Amino acid sequence: MKKENGDRFRELYLHWWSENLKSIPEGHVDLLAGLFHQCTLISTDNGDVDPWVSLHFERLEDEGGLFRATAAPTVDFERWTNGSAIALIIALQFFNERQQHICQVCGLLGGLHCPSPDVLQQTEGALRCRFRTSEHANDCP
């Protein structure tokens, strides 16, 4: 992740920021921002300014270095509504699963590697994604 994005997250979401998130791919920054934003909405929708969850991030080396986010409630369960609980589950699921379908470079849909014309290269008359290995080159858009 670019330094300015890390600085912005650290400033806006200090209670969820973790230094290991600096290694999240730049293309996945919007996914992280969405997760942080949704977690903020959960507490503000319930009239609170303090976070209702703590977030934990684990880097999955066996899955290409993607991250898995988990959450733990920090307020009593009696304060949670069904909608808040479901919103948290959906936000975590979206972050965790969507990383596999979003380019790590530009953030476009199309897999971990870029389908964007900006990062494609011309090879033997055919456009191929320069981030895919040769074994996956035929899968490139």
Buried (B, 14 or more C-beta within 10 A) or exposed (E): BEEEBBEBBBEBBEBBBEEEBBEBBBBBBEBBBBBBEBBBBBBEEBEEEEBBBEBEBEEEEEEEBBBBBEBEBEBEEEEBEEEBEEBBEEBBEBBBEBBEEBBBBBBBEBBBBBBBEEBBEEEEEEEBBBBBEEEBEEEBE
